[in-house]
Amino acid sequence: MTTDADGDGAPGNDGSQFDRLPATAADRDVDGRATREEVLDWWDERFGIAPETFETHTFWEKGKGKIWVFADDLPSPQEREGVGMTVLRTRQEHWKPTTTAVRKWGHLATRNVIELSPGEATAFAAGHDQDLPEWDGDWGYLIATHELAGDQVPIGVGLFLYDELRSVVPKGYQEELPDLGE
């Protein structure tokens, strides 16, 4: 964390280092920085992924709103290129989970999960948007899944608005799935 980032003497965000998220809002030094409590509550409220899932993990911010998770503890700050993996984008109107996080923990989700048919899953994984007026759940970011060997497997993050599921699977994760049949 740096000081006087905005010229007002208050602590500010330093995009060249990782700062551990404060435990609660009462512990927050940097305006706008998410807290551990807020991150855990968000995963629980949005997707039903229990806070205990991340009990042994620490959360870090690098840049404005890019949240990383690390399965251990380190002193803060850390001047490194990476600490764990990115899990969430905050400091925007709607927080967005990363595809990596959804593929890692999405199987634990109990809400805002959209189960795609084989054809829908193939289109989604390739990065195509599609009309899905039959979805009657929440709008916003969803975990898209498809059936594989009897289990629902997370493919990635979708944005559902106005009866359309938008694939926000990054180009590096997009893939042509084999013909899954209908």
C-alpha positions in Angstrom: 0.0 0.0 0.0 1.2 3.5 -0.8 0.3 6.7 0.9 -1.1 9.9 -0.6 -2.1 8.1 -3.9 -4.7 10.8 -4.5 -2.8 13.6 -3.0 -5.0 13.6 0.1 -2.6 11.9 2.5 -4.8 8.8 2.8 -3.4 5.3 2.1 -3.8 4.3 -1.5 -3.6 1.3 -3.8 -0.2 0.3 -5.2 -0.6 -1.6 -8.4 3.0 -3.0 -8.3 2.4 -5.1 -5.2 -0.1 -7.5 -3.6 -1.8 -6.3 -0.4 -3.8 -8.7 1.7 -7.4 -7.9 2.0 -8.4 -6.6 5.4 -10.6 -8.9 7.4 -13.5 -6.5 7.8 -14.6 -3.0 6.9 -13.3 -1.8 10.2 -9.8 -2.9 9.3 -9.9 -1.3 5.8 -7.1 1.3 5.1 -7.7 1.8 1.4 -11.0 3.2 0.2 -12.8 0.9 -2.1 -10.8 -2.2 -1.3 -12.9 -5.3 -0.7 -12.6 -7.1 2.6 -12.2 -10.8 3.2 -15.6 -10.8 4.8 -17.2 -9.2 1.8 -15.5 -11.6 -0.6 -16.6 -14.7 1.4 -20.2 -13.2 1.7 -20.3 -12.6 -2.0 -19.4 -16.2 -3.0 -21.9 -17.5 -0.4 -24.8 -15.1 -1.4 -24.2 -15.3 -5.2 -23.4 -18.9 -5.6 -24.0 -20.7 -2.3 -20.3 -21.5 -1.9 -19.7 -21.7 1.8 -17.1 -19.4 3.4 -15.5 -22.5 5.0 -14.3 -23.4 1.4 -11.7 -20.7 1.7 -10.8 -21.1 5.4 -7.1 -21.9 4.7 -6.8 -19.3 2.0 -5.7 -15.6 2.0 -7.1 -13.0 -0.4 -5.0 -10.3 -2.0 -5.5 -7.3 -4.2 -3.1 -6.1 -6.9 -4.2 -3.2 -9.1 -7.7 -1.8 -8.6 -10.1 -4.6 -7.9 -8.2 -7.7 -9.1 -8.5 -10.2 -6.3 -6.3 -13.2 -6.0 -6.5 -16.2 -3.6 -3.6 -18.0 -2.2 -3.7 -21.3 -0.3 -1.3 -20.2 2.4 -0.3 -17.2 4.3 2.4 -14.6 3.5 3.4 -11.2 5.0 1.8 -8.2 3.4 2.7 -6.5 1.1 4.2 -8.9 -1.5 6.2 -7.5 -4.4 5.7 -10.4 -6.8 4.3 -11.0 -10.3 1.6 -13.4 -8.9 0.3 -14.8 -5.6 -2.0 -17.8 -6.2 -4.7 -17.2 -8.8 -7.1 -14.5 -9.7 -10.6 -15.2 -8.4 -12.7 -12.0 -8.7 -12.9 -8.6 -10.1 -14.3 -5.9 -7.8 -14.4 -2.1 -7.9 -17.0 -2.2 -10.6 -20.8 -2.2 -10.4 -21.1 -6.0 -10.4 -18.4 -8.2 -9.1 -17.2 -10.8 -11.6 -15.8 -14.2 -10.8 -12.9 -15.4 -13.0 -13.2 -18.5 -15.2 -10.3 -20.0 -13.3 -12.1 -19.7 -9.9 -15.4 -21.1 -11.4 -13.6 -24.1 -12.8 -11.9 -24.7 -9.4 -14.9 -24.1 -7.0 -17.9 -24.0 -9.3 -18.8 -27.6 -8.6 -19.7 -26.5 -5.0 -22.2 -23.8 -6.2 -25.8 -24.3 -5.2 -27.4 -21.3 -6.9 -27.0 -19.2 -10.0 -25.8 -22.2 -11.9 -27.1 -22.7 -15.4 -27.0 -26.3 -16.7 -26.5 -26.3 -20.5 -27.5 -28.9 -22.9 -24.7 -30.5 -25.0 -25.3 -28.1 -27.9 -25.5 -25.1 -25.6 -22.4 -26.2 -23.8 -20.5 -26.6 -27.0 -21.5 -23.1 -28.2 -20.7 -21.5 -24.8 -17.3 -23.1 -24.5 -16.5 -21.8 -28.0 -17.3 -18.2 -26.8 -20.7 -17.9 -28.5 -23.7 -16.0 -27.0 -27.1 -17.6 -27.1 -30.7 -16.9 -26.4 -31.9 -18.9 -23.4 -35.4 -17.5 -22.5 -36.2 -20.6 -20.4 -33.7 -19.5 -17.6 -35.9 -18.2 -14.8 -33.1 -17.5 -12.3 -31.2 -14.3 -11.4 -29.7 -12.0 -14.0 -26.0 -11.3 -13.8 -23.0 -13.5 -13.7 -23.8 -17.3 -13.6 -21.7 -20.5 -13.5 -22.3 -22.4 -16.7 -22.1 -26.2 -16.4 -22.6 -29.3 -18.6 -23.0 -32.9 -17.8 -20.0 -35.1 -18.0 -19.9 -38.7 -16.7 -23.1 -38.0 -14.7 -21.8 -34.9 -12.9 -22.4 -31.2 -13.7 -19.0 -29.8 -14.6 -18.3 -26.0 -14.6 -17.3 -24.6 -18.1 -17.0 -21.0 -17.1 -18.7 -17.7 -16.4 -21.7 -16.5 -18.3 -23.5 -13.1 -18.1 -27.3 -13.5 -18.3 -29.2 -10.4 -19.4 -32.5 -10.0 -21.3 -33.0 -13.8 -22.1 -29.4 -14.0 -23.5 -26.5 -15.9 -22.0 -23.3 -14.2 -23.0 -20.2 -16.3 -22.9 -17.4 -14.4 -21.1 -15.0 -17.3 -21.3 -11.7 -15.7 -22.2 -10.2 -16.5 -25.6 -7.4 -18.5 -24.0 -10.0 -20.8 -22.3 -12.3 -21.1 -25.3 -12.4 -24.5 -26.8 -14.2 -26.6 -29.3 -15.8 -29.4 -27.3 -16.3 -32.8 -29.0 -19.8 -33.5 -30.2 -21.7 -34.1 -27.0 -24.9 -35.2 -28.7 -28.3 -34.1 -27.6 
